[in-house]
């Protein structure tokens, strides 16, 4: 099972790498004679978003087999695991990146990535307009609310693990020991109950990762497709994917 999970993740890294190279070529050409149109840039962004959708669909199928594995995935390094939120990055990170880079000279960050293929003007994310800033703020607020809701559900699930239904099973086993009842007389009912309880928790954990993945995808899609211009979305995607690559290496 772990091999299939790892294969899914490695395939995703390869797709991301190919997307990143294509995005870098597109942004590098904007200052040359082969500048791409707004429609061409938008198509590149939408292609990248579709790849996100396909990856999360593959994850969703694997989640049904072993949801808890996504909380501490063996295919991630120790630092990646330390910063995970419910099986991935926090969706609000996409928005915080916009806030950080929109006024910090984003194109300067791209010089090294694109081999200094274009001049650095220190214009950040080309500047967010006032209407864009309102939409980004609204998306940030709603995303944080949903993040907090999912985080609260994770905490509740962890707290309940010691209460229901495992605690009654443990108490019953202690009663068996005090009464000197042999295991053969009791049967395997207790073990079956434990397996059933752990199965229900595993299913609940899978549901939480699926909800978090859905929020990650919806946040990225709204930001890249509905709020940012094609060039802004392109630059945001390049920086985001580059940071992900650096975390994994």
N, C-alpha and C positions, 0 to 999 in steps of 0.2 A: 504493500500500500504506500509506504513512504517513498518508494521509487517513482510511483506515478505522481505523487505530490511534488517531488523534486523536479521531475520532467516538466510538469506544468509551469513551475516557477522559472526554470531555466529557459523554456520556450518564450516566456513573457519577457525575460531580460534580453533575449535576442531580438524580439520584436521592438522593444523599446530602443535598443541600440540602433536598429535600422531606421526607426522613426527619427531619432535624434540626429543622425547623419543627414537625413533628408531635410529636416528643419533647419539645420545649420547651413546647408547649401542654399536653401531658399532665402534665408536672411542675409547671407553673404552676397547674393546676387542683387539685392535691392539697391546697392550703390553702384552697380555696374550697368552694362548695356543690356543685360538679360533680366532686368527687373521683372518680377512676376506681378500679375494683376491682383487686385483685391480678391477676385473670385478664386484664383489659383491658390492664394494663401489660405482662404477660407476652406477650400477643399482639403488642403493638407491638415488643417486643424481638425476638421470633421473626421478625416481618416484616422487620426490619432485617437479621437474620442471613441470611434467605433472599436478600435483595438482595446480600449479600456473596457467597453461593454462586453466584448467577446471574452476577455480574460476573467472578468467577474462572473460571467456565466459558467465558465469552466470551474472556477473556484466554488460556485454554488453547488455544482454536482458533487465535488469532492467533500464539501462540508457535510453532506448527508452521511458520509462514511466515518468521518472522524473530526467532528467540530472542535474538540479541545486542542488538537494539534496546531490549530491556527493561532492559539494564544501564545504559544512558545515554539514557533516553527523551526524544525531542525535545519531547514535550508537557509536560515538567516544566521548572520554572525552575531556574536554576543552584544555588540553595540546596537545593532538593529533591533534585537529582542528587547533591549533596555528601553528603547523609545517607542515601542509598539503601543498602539491603542486599539484594543479589540481586533487584533489580527492585521493591523495595517497602520497607516499614518492617520493623524487627526485630520478630518476634512477642513477644519478651520485653518490648518497650516497653509493651504492654497491661498487663502485670503490674506493671512498675515504676510505671506511672501509678496503679495501685491502691495500692501501697505509699505513694506520695507523697501521694495525696489522701485516703486513709482516715483520716489524722490531721492534716490541714492545713486543715480547714474548707472542704470541697468546695462547700457551698451558698453560701458567700461568693463563690466563683468564678462561680456561676451567676446571681448578682444582675444583673450587667450583661447577660448573654445573654438573660435572661427579662424584662428591663425592671423588675427589682426587684418581680416579681409575688408574691414570698413572702418571709417573714422569713429572715434569715441567723442560724442558731443556732451556727455554728462546729462542727458535729458531724461534719464530714468526710463520708465515704461511709457515713453512718449507723452506722458502726462495724462492723468485721468480727468475727464471733464466733470463739471459739477453734477450733471445727471448720472454719470457713471458712478461717481463717488457715493451718491445716495443709494444706488442699487447695490453697490458693494457692501455698504454699511448694513443695509437691510438683509442681505444674504448672510453676512457675518453674524448678525443677531439671531436669525432663525437657525443657522447652523450650530451655534453655541448652545441654543436651547435644546436641540435634538441630541447633540453630543452629551449634554448633561443628563438627559433622560436615559440614554443608553448606558452611561456610566453608572447611574443609580440602579439600573436593572442588573448590571454585572455585580455590583456590591450586594444587592439583595440576594442574588443567586448564591454568591459565596457564603453569605451569612446563613442562608437556609440549609446549606450543605451539612452543617452540624446539627440541625434541628429536625428537619423532616425530609424523608422518612428514615434516615440512617440512625438517629438517636433511639427511637423505639426498638430497632433491630439490635443495637448494641446492648440495650437494657435487657432485652429478652435473652440474649446470649449469656449475660452475667447471671441471670436467674437460673439458666440451665446449669451453669458451672456450680452454683451454690447447691443445687438440688442433686449434684452428682449424676445427672442424666447422661448416658453415653451418647456419642454422636450418632451411632447407628440407630438408637431409639428415636432420635429427633428427626433424622433424615436431612435432606439438603435444602429444606424450605428456606432456612435463613439465608443461605448463600444465594438462592434464586432471588430473594427479595433484594439483597444487596446489588446483584447484577441489574435487576430491573430499575432500582433507584439510580444507579450510576448511569444507566442508559437514558433515563429521563433527563438527568442533568447534562449529559453529553448533547442531547437533542436541543436543550434550552441554550447551551453555549453556541451551538451551530446557528440557531436562530438569531442570536445576538450578533455574531460575526456577519451574518447575511444582512441584518439591518444596518450595521456599520458600513458594509460594502455599498449598500444602496445609497446611504448618505454620502459616502465618498464620491460615488459616480454622479449623483444628482448635483452635488456642489461643483464638481469639475465641469460638468456639462453646462450648468447655468452660467458659470464664470466665463468659460472659453467660448461658448456658442451664443449666449444671449447678452452678455454685458460688454466684453472686450471687443475691440476692433480686431480684424484678422492679424494685423501686425503685432498688436499688443498680446493677443492670445499666443501667437507664435513665440514671442520672446519669453512669456511666462512659462510656456511648456518647455522650452529649452533649458531654462534655469532649474525648473523643478526636476526634470529628468536627470540633469547633470548632478544635482545634489543627491538624488537617489542612487546614482551610479557610484558616487564617492563614498556613500555610507556602506555600500555592499562590498567594495574592494578593500 
